[in-house]
Amino acid sequence: MNLKGQQALRYLAQPDPKKAGLLIFGADPMRVALKRQEAILALIGPEGEAEMRLARLPAADLRKDTAALSDAVRAQGFFPGPRVAFVEDATDGLAPLISDALRDWRPGDAQIVVTAGALTGKSALKKLFDNSGDAVCIGLYDDPPTQDEIEAELKRAGLTTISPAAMKDLAALALALDPGDFRQTLEKISLYKWQDTTPLEPADVAACAPGTIEAEVDEIIHAVGDRRHDLIGPLMRRLEGQGIAPVTLCIGALRHFRALHGAGTDRDGVANGLARMRVFGPRRDVLMRQARAWRMERLEDAMAVLVETDMTLRSASRAPGMALMERALLRLAMMPQ
């Protein structure tokens, strides 16, 4: 049985446990992996793998042990519940072996889930699942996620209220990003909106889109360099909500102050120093202004504070990392002129 479109998406979200097998194939390995995870999770539940109700069978191993699939399908585990025998990266050469397993399948056996790369219409593996009344074949192509898919992902993350403008922005992101990056972006949005009951707005999407997080890390570092200590608290809360690690902030800040120190100590002047470091554009203007505003001894003090903070963050200290990082940035921003 071959399913397409919305029918295929609905089946992947809730596979029929009475079917013997499911084939998921496509040219994009990430897209196939995400949908395979969704289908297996729906079949065996979140504790299925921990309870050993999932048997993973790489295609290379199955070629060496042709009885492994039949054994996994019939094996009885220690924990009750549905089971899955997962064949990963299958090719047409495994079609006869999988055909035997499907033919011998009985209710109560583990359901057979198979993933494969791009398959043509003449593929033996595709024909096997297409022509079987007891199995399902689903091909995944390079189409971007639909609005229903995006809404379903956000709903699973606890976000049910989405403004039309935000949905439009998410649809545009889905066109621009590959499936794995888009999935990570949705996870960031769900973390960013955790315990926030207001509707998802375009500003929330923009705050979590790839590229914006790096820009906001630069924003807080530039605020420190400009001694804008009033901006540090709100920016830290935003970055913490996006899951930025304190070590990432520390490394970025240390790199920034080293650049300021290098530019300030260049014998040919700040501008030439920045050119030698290949710093151009708006960032060059920011660093030039800050390098002229900070004295050398203050820059050295700042680097010492950041090195000490970095060592603490990487140590066995139980102090909250973001609080340590925020205190360090405030100390830098409030250093005497």
KAZI-V87389 format. One record per pair of residues at least 6 apart in sequence whose C-alpha atoms are under 8 Angstrom apart, sorted by the first residue. I is the first residue (numbers start at 1). J is the second residue. If there is no record, write none. Layout:
i=I j=J
i=I j=J
This chain:
i=1 j=129
i=1 j=130
i=1 j=131
i=1 j=132
i=1 j=133
i=1 j=134
i=1 j=135
i=1 j=136
i=1 j=137
i=2 j=129
i=2 j=130
i=2 j=136
i=2 j=137
i=2 j=138
i=3 j=136
i=3 j=137
i=3 j=138
i=3 j=139
i=4 j=138
i=4 j=139
i=8 j=138
i=9 j=149
i=12 j=35
i=12 j=36
i=12 j=38
i=12 j=39
i=13 j=38
i=13 j=39
i=13 j=42
i=14 j=39
i=14 j=42
i=14 j=43
i=15 j=39
i=15 j=42
i=15 j=43
i=17 j=43
i=17 j=111
i=18 j=107
i=19 j=111
i=19 j=134
i=19 j=135
i=19 j=136
i=20 j=102
i=20 j=105
i=20 j=106
i=20 j=111
i=20 j=112
i=20 j=134
i=20 j=135
i=21 j=102
i=21 j=111
i=21 j=112
i=21 j=113
i=21 j=114
i=21 j=129
i=21 j=134
i=21 j=135
i=21 j=136
i=22 j=111
i=22 j=112
i=22 j=113
i=22 j=114
i=22 j=129
i=22 j=135
i=22 j=136
i=22 j=137
i=22 j=138
i=23 j=113
i=23 j=114
i=23 j=115
i=23 j=116
i=23 j=126
i=23 j=129
i=23 j=135
i=23 j=136
i=23 j=137
i=23 j=138
i=24 j=32
i=24 j=35
i=24 j=36
i=24 j=113
i=24 j=114
i=24 j=115
i=24 j=116
i=24 j=137
i=24 j=138
i=24 j=139
i=24 j=140
i=25 j=32
i=25 j=115
i=25 j=116
i=25 j=117
i=25 j=118
i=25 j=119
i=25 j=138
i=25 j=139
i=25 j=140
i=26 j=32
i=26 j=116
i=26 j=117
i=26 j=118
i=26 j=119
i=26 j=139
i=26 j=140
i=26 j=141
i=27 j=117
i=27 j=118
i=27 j=140
i=27 j=141
i=27 j=142
i=28 j=117
i=28 j=140
i=28 j=141
i=28 j=142
i=29 j=117
i=30 j=179
i=30 j=180
i=31 j=140
i=31 j=179
i=31 j=180
i=32 j=115
i=32 j=140
i=36 j=115
i=40 j=84
i=40 j=113
i=41 j=48
i=43 j=82
i=43 j=83
i=43 j=84
i=44 j=53
i=44 j=54
i=44 j=81
i=44 j=82
i=44 j=83
i=44 j=84
i=48 j=54
i=48 j=83
i=51 j=78
i=51 j=79
i=52 j=77
i=52 j=78
i=52 j=79
i=53 j=77
i=53 j=79
i=53 j=81
i=53 j=82
i=53 j=83
i=53 j=84
i=54 j=83
i=54 j=84
i=54 j=85
i=54 j=86
i=55 j=72
i=55 j=84
i=55 j=85
i=55 j=86
i=56 j=85
i=56 j=86
i=56 j=87
i=56 j=88
i=57 j=68
i=57 j=69
i=57 j=85
i=57 j=86
i=57 j=87
i=57 j=88
i=58 j=87
i=58 j=88
i=58 j=89
i=58 j=90
i=59 j=87
i=59 j=88
i=59 j=89
i=59 j=90
i=59 j=91
i=59 j=94
i=62 j=68
i=62 j=69
i=63 j=94
i=66 j=97
i=69 j=85
i=69 j=98
i=69 j=101
i=70 j=101
i=72 j=85
i=72 j=110
i=73 j=84
i=73 j=85
i=73 j=101
i=73 j=105
i=73 j=109
i=73 j=110
i=73 j=111
i=73 j=112
i=74 j=109
i=74 j=110
i=75 j=109
i=75 j=110
i=82 j=108
i=82 j=110
i=83 j=109
i=83 j=110
i=83 j=111
i=84 j=110
i=84 j=111
i=84 j=112
i=84 j=113
i=85 j=110
i=85 j=111
i=85 j=112
i=85 j=113
i=86 j=112
i=86 j=113
i=86 j=114
i=87 j=112
i=87 j=113
i=87 j=114
i=87 j=115
i=88 j=114
i=88 j=115
i=88 j=116
i=89 j=114
i=89 j=115
i=89 j=116
i=89 j=117
i=90 j=114
i=90 j=115
i=90 j=116
i=90 j=117
i=91 j=116
i=91 j=117
i=91 j=125
i=92 j=123
i=92 j=124
i=92 j=125
i=94 j=125
i=95 j=124
i=95 j=125
i=95 j=128
i=99 j=128
i=102 j=112
i=102 j=134
i=102 j=135
i=119 j=126
i=120 j=126
i=121 j=127
i=126 j=137
i=129 j=135
i=129 j=136
i=129 j=137
i=130 j=136
i=130 j=137
i=144 j=174
i=144 j=175
i=144 j=179
i=145 j=171
i=145 j=174
i=146 j=171
i=147 j=167
i=147 j=171
i=150 j=170
i=150 j=171
i=151 j=160
i=153 j=186
i=154 j=160
i=154 j=186
i=154 j=190
i=157 j=187
i=157 j=190
i=158 j=190
i=159 j=190
i=159 j=193
i=159 j=200
i=161 j=198
i=161 j=199
i=161 j=200
i=162 j=199
i=162 j=200
i=162 j=201
i=163 j=199
i=163 j=200
i=163 j=201
i=163 j=202
i=165 j=201
i=165 j=202
i=166 j=200
i=166 j=201
i=166 j=202
i=166 j=205
i=169 j=202
i=169 j=205
i=170 j=205
i=173 j=182
i=173 j=209
i=174 j=182
i=185 j=208
i=185 j=209
i=185 j=210
i=188 j=208
i=188 j=242
i=188 j=243
i=189 j=204
i=189 j=205
i=189 j=208
i=189 j=242
i=191 j=241
i=191 j=242
i=191 j=243
i=192 j=204
i=192 j=208
i=192 j=238
i=192 j=241
i=192 j=242
i=193 j=200
i=193 j=204
i=193 j=241
i=206 j=212
i=207 j=213
i=208 j=242
i=213 j=239
i=213 j=242
i=216 j=235
i=216 j=239
i=217 j=239
i=217 j=249
i=217 j=252
i=218 j=252
i=220 j=231
i=220 j=232
i=220 j=235
i=220 j=236
i=221 j=252
i=221 j=253
i=221 j=256
i=222 j=286
i=223 j=229
i=223 j=231
i=223 j=232
i=223 j=333
i=224 j=232
i=224 j=329
i=224 j=330
i=224 j=332
i=224 j=333
i=225 j=290
i=225 j=332
i=225 j=333
i=226 j=290
i=226 j=333
i=227 j=332
i=227 j=333
i=227 j=334
i=228 j=333
i=229 j=330
i=229 j=333
i=229 j=334
i=232 j=326
i=232 j=329
i=232 j=330
i=233 j=326
i=236 j=322
i=236 j=326
i=240 j=322
i=245 j=322
i=246 j=313
i=246 j=321
i=246 j=322
i=246 j=325
i=247 j=310
i=247 j=313
i=247 j=314
i=249 j=325
i=250 j=306
i=250 j=309
i=250 j=310
i=250 j=325
i=251 j=310
i=253 j=306
i=254 j=303
i=254 j=306
i=254 j=307
i=257 j=299
i=257 j=302
i=257 j=303
i=258 j=299
i=258 j=303
i=259 j=274
i=259 j=277
i=259 j=287
i=260 j=287
i=260 j=288
i=260 j=290
i=260 j=291
i=260 j=299
i=261 j=291
i=261 j=296
i=261 j=299
i=261 j=300
i=262 j=273
i=263 j=269
i=263 j=270
i=263 j=271
i=263 j=272
i=263 j=273
i=263 j=274
i=263 j=288
i=263 j=291
i=264 j=270
i=264 j=273
i=264 j=291
i=264 j=292
i=264 j=296
i=265 j=296
i=266 j=272
i=266 j=273
i=270 j=288
i=270 j=291
i=270 j=292
i=271 j=288
i=274 j=280
i=274 j=284
i=274 j=288
i=293 j=337
i=294 j=337
i=295 j=337
i=298 j=335
i=302 j=332
i=305 j=328
i=305 j=332
i=306 j=328
i=309 j=324
i=309 j=325
i=309 j=328
i=313 j=321
i=313 j=324
